[in-house]
Amino acid sequence: MNFRRGSRNEEPEINLIPLIDVVLVIIIFLMLTTTFSKVSGLEINLPSAEADGVDAVPNEILVAVTAAGEVLVNRQPVAEPSVESLAAALGKAAPGGGEPVIVINADAKAAHQSVIDVMQAAQRAGFGHVTFATQAPAQ
């Protein structure tokens, strides 16, 4: 008996239209049920000011921190950038008469830890007046 006499061997085919419908319904469901949470961040807008140039203060110590992590106190390199050696260099550079102002000139790409080390060294040397030098924005 040959029951398949008149039928041809048909290739199976996948109908993609119902698949697309199901995927679109899932996407719409996910879009409606997803909660979008904004991660709170710290947004800082620094103030800008224009001021006349200030005359050099005779009671100041200039500390420069380079991008490579080198520290210079009054343009003299410090051999070891540890907190103890920085405190000793700041103590030697302090002029007599009054408490000096420590002016930190840090490179924009300097490591944050290097600047913190300079601030700790100023505290250990007994200097409480620390300031940072900046440059005026280009116009």
KEFI-698892 format. One record per atom (N, C-alpha, C): residue in one letter; residue number from 1; x, y, z. Coordinates in steps of 0.02 Angstrom, whole numbers, plus 50000, padded with zeros to 5 digits. Atoms other than C-alpha are relative to their C-alpha. Layout:
<node code="A" pos="NUM" px="X" py="Y" pz="Z"/>
...
% end
This chain:
<node code="M" pos="1" px="50040" py="49942" pz="50000"/>
<node code="M" pos="1" px="50000" py="50000" pz="50000"/>
<node code="M" pos="1" px="50043" py="50063" pz="50000"/>
<node code="N" pos="2" px="49964" py="49938" pz="50005"/>
<node code="N" pos="2" px="50063" py="50168" pz="49953"/>
<node code="N" pos="2" px="49952" py="50057" pz="50016"/>
<node code="F" pos="3" px="50045" py="49946" pz="49979"/>
<node code="F" pos="3" px="49972" py="50302" pz="50050"/>
<node code="F" pos="3" px="50025" py="50069" pz="49978"/>
<node code="R" pos="4" px="49970" py="49935" pz="50019"/>
<node code="R" pos="4" px="50087" py="50442" pz="49990"/>
<node code="R" pos="4" px="50002" py="50008" pz="49925"/>
<node code="R" pos="5" px="49997" py="50001" pz="50072"/>
<node code="R" pos="5" px="50052" py="50423" pz="49809"/>
<node code="R" pos="5" px="49996" py="50071" pz="49970"/>
<node code="G" pos="6" px="50009" py="49935" pz="50030"/>
<node code="G" pos="6" px="49993" py="50598" pz="49768"/>
<node code="G" pos="6" px="50033" py="50056" pz="50038"/>
<node code="S" pos="7" px="49971" py="49944" pz="49960"/>
<node code="S" pos="7" px="50083" py="50698" pz="49903"/>
<node code="S" pos="7" px="50074" py="50007" pz="49985"/>
<node code="R" pos="8" px="49928" py="49986" pz="50008"/>
<node code="R" pos="8" px="50249" py="50781" pz="49883"/>
<node code="R" pos="8" px="50033" py="50008" pz="50068"/>
<node code="N" pos="9" px="49962" py="49992" pz="49938"/>
<node code="N" pos="9" px="50384" py="50789" pz="50013"/>
<node code="N" pos="9" px="50013" py="50075" pz="50010"/>
<node code="E" pos="10" px="49993" py="49928" pz="49991"/>
<node code="E" pos="10" px="50367" py="50970" pz="50077"/>
<node code="E" pos="10" px="50053" py="50015" pz="50053"/>
<node code="E" pos="11" px="49949" py="49976" pz="49952"/>
<node code="E" pos="11" px="50507" py="51063" pz="50166"/>
<node code="E" pos="11" px="49964" py="50035" pz="50058"/>
<node code="P" pos="12" px="50031" py="49964" pz="49944"/>
<node code="P" pos="12" px="50461" py="51121" pz="50340"/>
<node code="P" pos="12" px="50023" py="50073" pz="50000"/>
<node code="E" pos="13" px="49981" py="49930" pz="49998"/>
<node code="E" pos="13" px="50459" py="51310" pz="50358"/>
<node code="E" pos="13" px="49976" py="50030" pz="50066"/>
<node code="I" pos="14" px="50015" py="49966" pz="49936"/>
<node code="I" pos="14" px="50459" py="51422" pz="50509"/>
<node code="I" pos="14" px="49967" py="50066" pz="49983"/>
<node code="N" pos="15" px="50035" py="49937" pz="50010"/>
<node code="N" pos="15" px="50334" py="51562" pz="50512"/>
<node code="N" pos="15" px="50027" py="50050" pz="50051"/>
<node code="L" pos="16" px="49968" py="49953" pz="49956"/>
<node code="L" pos="16" px="50424" py="51714" pz="50584"/>
<node code="L" pos="16" px="49953" py="50054" pz="50027"/>
<node code="I" pos="17" px="50045" py="49947" pz="49979"/>
<node code="I" pos="17" px="50275" py="51830" pz="50603"/>
<node code="I" pos="17" px="49977" py="49990" pz="50073"/>
<node code="P" pos="18" px="50018" py="50008" pz="49929"/>
<node code="P" pos="18" px="50211" py="51754" pz="50767"/>
<node code="P" pos="18" px="50060" py="50009" pz="50047"/>
<node code="L" pos="19" px="49940" py="49990" pz="49959"/>
<node code="L" pos="19" px="50390" py="51752" pz="50833"/>
<node code="L" pos="19" px="50014" py="50074" pz="50011"/>
<node code="I" pos="20" px="49989" py="49928" pz="49995"/>
<node code="I" pos="20" px="50410" py="51938" pz="50797"/>
<node code="I" pos="20" px="49948" py="50031" pz="50046"/>
<node code="D" pos="21" px="50053" py="49974" pz="49957"/>
<node code="D" pos="21" px="50243" py="51974" pz="50881"/>
<node code="D" pos="21" px="50015" py="49986" pz="50073"/>
<node code="V" pos="22" px="49986" py="50018" pz="49931"/>
<node code="V" pos="22" px="50293" py="51882" pz="51038"/>
<node code="V" pos="22" px="50059" py="50040" pz="50027"/>
<node code="V" pos="23" px="49941" py="49961" pz="49979"/>
<node code="V" pos="23" px="50463" py="51969" pz="51046"/>
<node code="V" pos="23" px="49981" py="50072" pz="50013"/>
<node code="L" pos="24" px="50021" py="49931" pz="49990"/>
<node code="L" pos="24" px="50382" py="52140" pz="51026"/>
<node code="L" pos="24" px="49958" py="50008" pz="50063"/>
<node code="V" pos="25" px="50040" py="49997" pz="49939"/>
<node code="V" pos="25" px="50257" py="52103" pz="51164"/>
<node code="V" pos="25" px="50045" py="49995" pz="50061"/>
<node code="I" pos="26" px="49954" py="50007" pz="49943"/>
<node code="I" pos="26" px="50399" py="52049" pz="51280"/>
<node code="I" pos="26" px="50039" py="50065" pz="50009"/>
<node code="I" pos="27" px="49963" py="49937" pz="49995"/>
<node code="I" pos="27" px="50498" py="52208" pz="51240"/>
<node code="I" pos="27" px="49956" py="50054" pz="50030"/>
<node code="I" pos="28" px="50045" py="49950" pz="49973"/>
<node code="I" pos="28" px="50347" py="52317" pz="51273"/>
<node code="I" pos="28" px="49987" py="49987" pz="50074"/>
<node code="F" pos="29" px="50010" py="50017" pz="49930"/>
<node code="F" pos="29" px="50314" py="52225" pz="51436"/>
<node code="F" pos="29" px="50060" py="50020" pz="50043"/>
<node code="L" pos="30" px="49939" py="49983" pz="49963"/>
<node code="L" pos="30" px="50495" py="52249" pz="51492"/>
<node code="L" pos="30" px="50008" py="50076" pz="50005"/>
<node code="M" pos="31" px="49994" py="49927" pz="49998"/>
<node code="M" pos="31" px="50492" py="52434" pz="51446"/>
<node code="M" pos="31" px="49951" py="50030" pz="50050"/>
<node code="L" pos="32" px="50050" py="49973" pz="49955"/>
<node code="L" pos="32" px="50334" py="52463" pz="51547"/>
<node code="L" pos="32" px="50012" py="49982" pz="50073"/>
<node code="T" pos="33" px="49990" py="50023" pz="49931"/>
<node code="T" pos="33" px="50385" py="52365" pz="51701"/>
<node code="T" pos="33" px="50068" py="50019" pz="50029"/>
<node code="T" pos="34" px="49934" py="49983" pz="49975"/>
<node code="T" pos="34" px="50566" py="52421" pz="51713"/>
<node code="T" pos="34" px="49998" py="50068" pz="50034"/>
<node code="T" pos="35" px="49994" py="49936" pz="49966"/>
<node code="T" pos="35" px="50600" py="52557" pz="51839"/>
<node code="T" pos="35" px="50069" py="50028" pz="49985"/>
<node code="F" pos="36" px="49937" py="49968" pz="50015"/>
<node code="F" pos="36" px="50733" py="52679" pz="51790"/>
<node code="F" pos="36" px="50019" py="50041" pz="50061"/>
<node code="S" pos="37" px="49978" py="49963" pz="49941"/>
<node code="S" pos="37" px="50828" py="52738" pz="51941"/>
<node code="S" pos="37" px="50061" py="50041" pz="49982"/>
<node code="K" pos="38" px="49943" py="49956" pz="50011"/>
<node code="K" pos="38" px="50946" py="52883" pz="51935"/>
<node code="K" pos="38" px="50048" py="49991" pz="50057"/>
<node code="V" pos="39" px="49950" py="50008" pz="49949"/>
<node code="V" pos="39" px="51105" py="52847" pz="52027"/>
<node code="V" pos="39" px="50023" py="50070" pz="50021"/>
<node code="S" pos="40" px="49982" py="49933" pz="49977"/>
<node code="S" pos="40" px="51139" py="52997" pz="52134"/>
<node code="S" pos="40" px="50076" py="50008" pz="49998"/>
<node code="G" pos="41" px="49929" py="49986" pz="50005"/>
<node code="G" pos="41" px="51307" py="53074" pz="52101"/>
<node code="G" pos="41" px="50013" py="50069" pz="50028"/>
<node code="L" pos="42" px="49979" py="49935" pz="49974"/>
<node code="L" pos="42" px="51402" py="53221" pz="52164"/>
<node code="L" pos="42" px="50016" py="50045" pz="49941"/>
<node code="E" pos="43" px="49988" py="49953" pz="50054"/>
<node code="E" pos="43" px="51389" py="53362" pz="52041"/>
<node code="E" pos="43" px="50028" py="50064" pz="50031"/>
<node code="I" pos="44" px="49966" py="49942" pz="49972"/>
<node code="I" pos="44" px="51509" py="53502" pz="52077"/>
<node code="I" pos="44" px="50009" py="50051" pz="49945"/>
<node code="N" pos="45" px="49988" py="49944" pz="50044"/>
<node code="N" pos="45" px="51504" py="53668" pz="51990"/>
<node code="N" pos="45" px="50043" py="50049" pz="50038"/>
<node code="L" pos="46" px="49954" py="49957" pz="49965"/>
<node code="L" pos="46" px="51655" py="53765" pz="52044"/>
<node code="L" pos="46" px="49986" py="50073" pz="49982"/>
<node code="P" pos="47" px="50011" py="49930" pz="50015"/>
<node code="P" pos="47" px="51634" py="53952" pz="52060"/>
<node code="P" pos="47" px="50060" py="50029" pz="49964"/>
<node code="S" pos="48" px="49945" py="49966" pz="50034"/>
<node code="S" pos="48" px="51736" py="54065" pz="51950"/>
<node code="S" pos="48" px="50001" py="50072" pz="50023"/>
<node code="A" pos="49" px="49993" py="49931" pz="49977"/>
<node code="A" pos="49" px="51803" py="54233" pz="52000"/>
<node code="A" pos="49" px="50058" py="50032" pz="49964"/>
<node code="E" pos="50" px="49946" py="49961" pz="50030"/>
<node code="E" pos="50" px="51908" py="54367" pz="51926"/>
<node code="E" pos="50" px="50026" py="50047" pz="50054"/>
<node code="A" pos="51" px="49970" py="49957" pz="49949"/>
<node code="A" pos="51" px="52027" py="54458" pz="52040"/>
<node code="A" pos="51" px="50066" py="50027" pz="49973"/>
<node code="D" pos="52" px="49936" py="49972" pz="50019"/>
<node code="D" pos="52" px="52177" py="54569" pz="52023"/>
<node code="D" pos="52" px="50055" py="49956" pz="50028"/>
<node code="G" pos="53" px="49944" py="50040" pz="49977"/>
<node code="G" pos="53" px="52346" py="54487" pz="52042"/>
<node code="G" pos="53" px="50021" py="50021" pz="50070"/>
<node code="V" pos="54" px="49978" py="49987" pz="49931"/>
<node code="V" pos="54" px="52406" py="54473" pz="52221"/>
<node code="V" pos="54" px="50075" py="50002" pz="50001"/>
<node code="D" pos="55" px="49927" py="49996" pz="49993"/>
<node code="D" pos="55" px="52580" py="54527" pz="52265"/>
<node code="D" pos="55" px="50025" py="49939" pz="50037"/>
<node code="A" pos="56" px="49971" py="50058" pz="49968"/>
<node code="A" pos="56" px="52696" py="54390" pz="52321"/>
<node code="A" pos="56" px="50005" py="50011" pz="50075"/>
<node code="V" pos="57" px="49996" py="49996" pz="49927"/>
<node code="V" pos="57" px="52683" py="54357" pz="52506"/>
<node code="V" pos="57" px="50069" py="49975" pz="50021"/>
<node code="P" pos="58" px="49932" py="50022" pz="49981"/>
<node code="P" pos="58" px="52856" py="54348" pz="52586"/>
<node code="P" pos="58" px="49998" py="49938" pz="50045"/>
<node code="N" pos="59" px="50005" py="50057" pz="49954"/>
<node code="N" pos="59" px="52794" py="54218" pz="52710"/>
<node code="N" pos="59" px="49964" py="49942" pz="49967"/>
<node code="E" pos="60" px="50032" py="50056" pz="50033"/>
<node code="E" pos="60" px="52749" py="54082" pz="52587"/>
<node code="E" pos="60" px="50052" py="49949" pz="49979"/>
<node code="I" pos="61" px="49958" py="50055" pz="50023"/>
<node code="I" pos="61" px="52821" py="53914" pz="52542"/>
<node code="I" pos="61" px="49965" py="49970" pz="49940"/>
<node code="L" pos="62" px="50028" py="50027" pz="50061"/>
<node code="L" pos="62" px="52792" py="53855" pz="52364"/>
<node code="L" pos="62" px="50017" py="49926" pz="49996"/>
<node code="V" pos="63" px="49991" py="50073" pz="50007"/>
<node code="V" pos="63" px="52766" py="53667" pz="52347"/>
<node code="V" pos="63" px="49971" py="49980" pz="49933"/>
<node code="A" pos="64" px="50022" py="50022" pz="50066"/>
<node code="A" pos="64" px="52756" py="53596" pz="52171"/>
<node code="A" pos="64" px="49997" py="49924" pz="49998"/>
<node code="V" pos="65" px="50009" py="50072" pz="50008"/>
<node code="V" pos="65" px="52688" py="53421" pz="52135"/>
<node code="V" pos="65" px="49993" py="49987" pz="49926"/>
<node code="T" pos="66" px="50002" py="50013" pz="50072"/>
<node code="T" pos="66" px="52725" py="53357" pz="51960"/>
<node code="T" pos="66" px="49955" py="49941" pz="49985"/>
<node code="A" pos="67" px="50042" py="50057" pz="50020"/>
<node code="A" pos="67" px="52624" py="53231" pz="51861"/>
<node code="A" pos="67" px="50034" py="49934" pz="50015"/>
<node code="A" pos="68" px="49964" py="50062" pz="49986"/>
<node code="A" pos="68" px="52760" py="53102" pz="51892"/>
<node code="A" pos="68" px="50004" py="49986" pz="50075"/>
<node code="G" pos="69" px="49999" py="50011" pz="49929"/>
<node code="G" pos="69" px="52741" py="53123" pz="52080"/>
<node code="G" pos="69" px="50059" py="50031" pz="50036"/>
<node code="E" pos="70" px="49943" py="49967" pz="49969"/>
<node code="E" pos="70" px="52898" py="53224" pz="52112"/>
<node code="E" pos="70" px="49975" py="50062" pz="50038"/>
<node code="V" pos="71" px="50020" py="49943" pz="49958"/>
<node code="V" pos="71" px="52885" py="53357" pz="52248"/>
<node code="V" pos="71" px="50059" py="50047" pz="50006"/>
<node code="L" pos="72" px="49949" py="49948" pz="49995"/>
<node code="L" pos="72" px="52982" py="53520" pz="52248"/>
<node code="L" pos="72" px="49977" py="50051" pz="50052"/>
<node code="V" pos="73" px="50015" py="49950" pz="49950"/>
<node code="V" pos="73" px="52987" py="53637" pz="52398"/>
<node code="V" pos="73" px="50044" py="50060" pz="49985"/>
<node code="N" pos="74" px="49964" py="49939" pz="50021"/>
<node code="N" pos="74" px="53036" py="53814" pz="52347"/>
<node code="N" pos="74" px="50050" py="49984" pz="49944"/>
<node code="R" pos="75" px="49962" py="50020" pz="50060"/>
<node code="R" pos="75" px="53102" py="53741" pz="52183"/>
<node code="R" pos="75" px="50059" py="49955" pz="50015"/>
<node code="Q" pos="76" px="49947" py="50048" pz="49982"/>
<node code="Q" pos="76" px="53215" py="53619" pz="52274"/>
<node code="Q" pos="76" px="49967" py="49931" pz="50005"/>
<node code="P" pos="77" px="50032" py="50066" pz="49997"/>
<node code="P" pos="77" px="53174" py="53435" pz="52243"/>
<node code="P" pos="77" px="50010" py="49966" pz="50067"/>
<node code="V" pos="78" px="49997" py="50038" pz="49939"/>
<node code="V" pos="78" px="53136" py="53327" pz="52392"/>
<node code="V" pos="78" px="50020" py="49929" pz="49981"/>
<node code="A" pos="79" px="49972" py="50065" pz="50019"/>
<node code="A" pos="79" px="53235" py="53165" pz="52388"/>
<node code="A" pos="79" px="49949" py="49944" pz="50003"/>
<node code="E" pos="80" px="50049" py="50053" pz="49991"/>
<node code="E" pos="80" px="53099" py="53052" pz="52455"/>
<node code="E" pos="80" px="49932" py="50033" pz="50014"/>
<node code="P" pos="81" px="50064" py="49967" pz="49990"/>
<node code="P" pos="81" px="52916" py="53103" pz="52438"/>
<node code="P" pos="81" px="49957" py="49970" pz="50055"/>
<node code="S" pos="82" px="50039" py="50026" pz="49943"/>
<node code="S" pos="82" px="52865" py="53028" pz="52606"/>
<node code="S" pos="82" px="49977" py="50059" pz="50042"/>
<node code="V" pos="83" px="50028" py="49947" pz="49959"/>
<node code="V" pos="83" px="52766" py="53128" pz="52732"/>
<node code="V" pos="83" px="50053" py="50028" pz="50048"/>
<node code="E" pos="84" px="49949" py="49977" pz="49952"/>
<node code="E" pos="84" px="52911" py="53135" pz="52856"/>
<node code="E" pos="84" px="50053" py="50044" pz="49967"/>
<node code="S" pos="85" px="49949" py="49960" pz="50034"/>
<node code="S" pos="85" px="53039" py="53198" pz="52730"/>
<node code="S" pos="85" px="49970" py="50065" pz="49973"/>
<node code="L" pos="86" px="50033" py="49938" pz="50021"/>
<node code="L" pos="86" px="52913" py="53325" pz="52662"/>
<node code="L" pos="86" px="49992" py="50048" pz="50059"/>
<node code="A" pos="87" px="50007" py="49957" pz="49941"/>
<node code="A" pos="87" px="52880" py="53389" pz="52838"/>
<node code="A" pos="87" px="50068" py="50031" pz="50019"/>
<node code="A" pos="88" px="49933" py="49973" pz="49985"/>
<node code="A" pos="88" px="53068" py="53408" pz="52867"/>
<node code="A" pos="88" px="50019" py="50054" pz="49949"/>
<node code="A" pos="89" px="49983" py="49950" pz="50051"/>
<node code="A" pos="89" px="53089" py="53501" pz="52701"/>
<node code="A" pos="89" px="49959" py="50063" pz="50010"/>
<node code="L" pos="90" px="50041" py="49941" pz="49987"/>
<node code="L" pos="90" px="52944" py="53616" pz="52744"/>
<node code="L" pos="90" px="50025" py="50038" pz="50061"/>
<node code="G" pos="91" px="49973" py="49967" pz="49941"/>
<node code="G" pos="91" px="53019" py="53651" pz="52915"/>
<node code="G" pos="91" px="50064" py="50038" pz="49985"/>
<node code="K" pos="92" px="49938" py="49965" pz="50019"/>
<node code="K" pos="92" px="53187" py="53697" pz="52836"/>
<node code="K" pos="92" px="49985" py="50061" pz="49957"/>
<node code="A" pos="93" px="50015" py="49945" pz="50046"/>
<node code="A" pos="93" px="53105" py="53809" pz="52706"/>
<node code="A" pos="93" px="49961" py="50056" pz="50032"/>
<node code="A" pos="94" px="50041" py="49949" pz="49967"/>
<node code="A" pos="94" px="53001" py="53906" pz="52832"/>
<node code="A" pos="94" px="50043" py="50059" pz="50019"/>
<node code="P" pos="95" px="49962" py="49940" pz="49980"/>
<node code="P" pos="95" px="53061" py="54085" pz="52851"/>
<node code="P" pos="95" px="49984" py="50017" pz="50073"/>
<node code="G" pos="96" px="50012" py="49980" pz="49931"/>
<node code="G" pos="96" px="53077" py="54156" pz="53024"/>
<node code="G" pos="96" px="49950" py="50057" pz="50003"/>
<node code="G" pos="97" px="50047" py="49946" pz="49990"/>
<node code="G" pos="97" px="52940" py="54269" pz="53088"/>
<node code="G" pos="97" px="49932" py="49985" pz="49970"/>
<node code="G" pos="98" px="50068" py="50013" pz="50022"/>
<node code="G" pos="98" px="52759" py="54218" pz="53076"/>
<node code="G" pos="98" px="49992" py="49931" pz="49968"/>
<node code="E" pos="99" px="50014" py="50065" pz="50030"/>
<node code="E" pos="99" px="52675" py="54064" pz="53010"/>
<node code="E" pos="99" px="49994" py="50008" pz="49924"/>
<node code="P" pos="100" px="50003" py="49993" pz="50073"/>
<node code="P" pos="100" px="52703" py="54040" pz="52823"/>
<node code="P" pos="100" px="49937" py="49968" pz="49971"/>
<node code="V" pos="101" px="50055" py="50028" pz="50038"/>
<node code="V" pos="101" px="52569" py="54000" pz="52696"/>
<node code="V" pos="101" px="50029" py="49949" pz="49952"/>
<node code="I" pos="102" px="49976" py="50052" pz="50045"/>
<node code="I" pos="102" px="52596" py="53836" pz="52604"/>
<node code="I" pos="102" px="49957" py="50005" pz="49936"/>
<node code="V" pos="103" px="50034" py="49994" pz="50064"/>
<node code="V" pos="103" px="52550" py="53860" pz="52419"/>
<node code="V" pos="103" px="50017" py="49937" pz="49960"/>
<node code="I" pos="104" px="49991" py="50063" pz="50036"/>
<node code="I" pos="104" px="52525" py="53693" pz="52330"/>
<node code="I" pos="104" px="49984" py="50012" pz="49926"/>
<node code="N" pos="105" px="50009" py="49997" pz="50073"/>
<node code="N" pos="105" px="52550" py="53698" pz="52141"/>
<node code="N" pos="105" px="50002" py="49928" pz="49975"/>
<node code="A" pos="106" px="50004" py="50070" pz="50021"/>
<node code="A" pos="106" px="52490" py="53526" pz="52087"/>
<node code="A" pos="106" px="49981" py="49997" pz="49927"/>
<node code="D" pos="107" px="50017" py="50012" pz="50070"/>
<node code="D" pos="107" px="52488" py="53468" pz="51908"/>
<node code="D" pos="107" px="49930" py="49969" pz="49997"/>
<node code="A" pos="108" px="50068" py="50026" pz="50007"/>
<node code="A" pos="108" px="52315" py="53425" pz="51844"/>
<node code="A" pos="108" px="49999" py="49923" pz="49998"/>
<node code="K" pos="109" px="49997" py="50073" pz="50005"/>
<node code="K" pos="109" px="52371" py="53245" pz="51816"/>
<node code="K" pos="109" px="50040" py="49969" pz="50057"/>
<node code="A" pos="110" px="49963" py="50026" pz="49942"/>
<node code="A" pos="110" px="52462" py="53227" pz="51982"/>
<node code="A" pos="110" px="49954" py="49954" pz="50039"/>
<node code="A" pos="111" px="50039" py="50047" pz="49959"/>
<node code="A" pos="111" px="52407" py="53085" pz="52094"/>
<node code="A" pos="111" px="49972" py="50036" pz="50060"/>
<node code="H" pos="112" px="50034" py="49969" pz="49943"/>
<node code="H" pos="112" px="52284" py="53136" pz="52227"/>
<node code="H" pos="112" px="50038" py="49986" pz="50065"/>
<node code="Q" pos="113" px="49964" py="50019" pz="49940"/>
<node code="Q" pos="113" px="52387" py="53044" pz="52357"/>
<node code="Q" pos="113" px="50061" py="50045" pz="50012"/>
<node code="S" pos="114" px="49942" py="49956" pz="49992"/>
<node code="S" pos="114" px="52538" py="53154" pz="52323"/>
<node code="S" pos="114" px="49980" py="50067" pz="50031"/>
<node code="V" pos="115" px="50023" py="49937" pz="49972"/>
<node code="V" pos="115" px="52438" py="53311" pz="52362"/>
<node code="V" pos="115" px="49979" py="49991" pz="50073"/>
<node code="I" pos="116" px="50019" py="50014" pz="49931"/>
<node code="I" pos="116" px="52366" py="53232" pz="52520"/>
<node code="I" pos="116" px="50062" py="49992" pz="50043"/>
<node code="D" pos="117" px="49937" py="50007" pz="49963"/>
<node code="D" pos="117" px="52544" py="53186" pz="52574"/>
<node code="D" pos="117" px="50029" py="50069" pz="50017"/>
<node code="V" pos="118" px="49974" py="49932" pz="49988"/>
<node code="V" pos="118" px="52596" py="53369" pz="52556"/>
<node code="V" pos="118" px="49959" py="50033" pz="50055"/>
<node code="M" pos="119" px="50042" py="49970" pz="49949"/>
<node code="M" pos="119" px="52447" py="53424" pz="52660"/>
<node code="M" pos="119" px="50013" py="49970" pz="50069"/>
<node code="Q" pos="120" px="49983" py="50032" pz="49936"/>
<node code="Q" pos="120" px="52488" py="53296" pz="52796"/>
<node code="Q" pos="120" px="50067" py="50024" pz="50025"/>
<node code="A" pos="121" px="49933" py="49976" pz="49979"/>
<node code="A" pos="121" px="52669" py="53353" pz="52796"/>
<node code="A" pos="121" px="49995" py="50071" pz="50028"/>
<node code="A" pos="122" px="50009" py="49932" pz="49974"/>
<node code="A" pos="122" px="52613" py="53533" pz="52820"/>
<node code="A" pos="122" px="49969" py="49999" pz="50069"/>
<node code="Q" pos="123" px="50031" py="50006" pz="49934"/>
<node code="Q" pos="123" px="52505" py="53480" pz="52966"/>
<node code="Q" pos="123" px="50051" py="49976" pz="50051"/>
<node code="R" pos="124" px="49950" py="50026" pz="49953"/>
<node code="R" pos="124" px="52647" py="53381" pz="53045"/>
<node code="R" pos="124" px="50054" py="50052" pz="50015"/>
<node code="A" pos="125" px="49951" py="49948" pz="49989"/>
<node code="A" pos="125" px="52765" py="53529" pz="53023"/>
<node code="A" pos="125" px="49971" py="50058" pz="50040"/>
<node code="G" pos="126" px="50032" py="49948" pz="49959"/>
<node code="G" pos="126" px="52639" py="53638" pz="53116"/>
<node code="G" pos="126" px="49976" py="50059" pz="49961"/>
<node code="F" pos="127" px="50024" py="49946" pz="50041"/>
<node code="F" pos="127" px="52581" py="53744" pz="52971"/>
<node code="F" pos="127" px="49926" py="49989" pz="49985"/>
<node code="G" pos="128" px="50072" py="50009" pz="50009"/>
<node code="G" pos="128" px="52393" py="53772" pz="52966"/>
<node code="G" pos="128" px="49972" py="50036" pz="49940"/>
<node code="H" pos="129" px="50025" py="49962" pz="50058"/>
<node code="H" pos="129" px="52379" py="53889" pz="52817"/>
<node code="H" pos="129" px="50025" py="49967" pz="49936"/>
<node code="V" pos="130" px="49984" py="50034" pz="50063"/>
<node code="V" pos="130" px="52374" py="53786" pz="52657"/>
<node code="V" pos="130" px="49952" py="50025" pz="49947"/>
<node code="T" pos="131" px="50041" py="49978" pz="50055"/>
<node code="T" pos="131" px="52311" py="53849" pz="52491"/>
<node code="T" pos="131" px="50024" py="49968" pz="49936"/>
<node code="F" pos="132" px="49984" py="50030" pz="50064"/>
<node code="F" pos="132" px="52308" py="53789" pz="52312"/>
<node code="F" pos="132" px="50004" py="50054" pz="49947"/>
<node code="A" pos="133" px="49994" py="49953" pz="50056"/>
<node code="A" pos="133" px="52367" py="53884" pz="52160"/>
<node code="A" pos="133" px="49962" py="49973" pz="49940"/>
<node code="T" pos="134" px="50037" py="50018" pz="50061"/>
<node code="T" pos="134" px="52256" py="53883" pz="52007"/>
<node code="T" pos="134" px="50018" py="50049" pz="49946"/>
<node code="Q" pos="135" px="49988" py="49955" pz="50055"/>
<node code="Q" pos="135" px="52263" py="53963" pz="51839"/>
<node code="Q" pos="135" px="49933" py="50028" pz="49976"/>
<node code="A" pos="136" px="50062" py="49969" pz="50026"/>
<node code="A" pos="136" px="52136" py="54081" pz="51762"/>
<node code="A" pos="136" px="49977" py="49963" pz="49938"/>
<node code="P" pos="137" px="50024" py="50035" pz="50060"/>
<node code="P" pos="137" px="52024" py="54002" pz="51631"/>
<node code="P" pos="137" px="50016" py="50039" pz="49937"/>
<node code="A" pos="138" px="49985" py="49968" pz="50064"/>
<node code="A" pos="138" px="52069" py="54037" pz="51450"/>
<node code="A" pos="138" px="49937" py="50032" pz="49973"/>
<node code="Q" pos="139" px="50059" py="49965" pz="50027"/>
<node code="Q" pos="139" px="51955" py="54163" pz="51367"/>
<node code="Q" pos="139" px="50002" py="50004" pz="49926"/>
% end
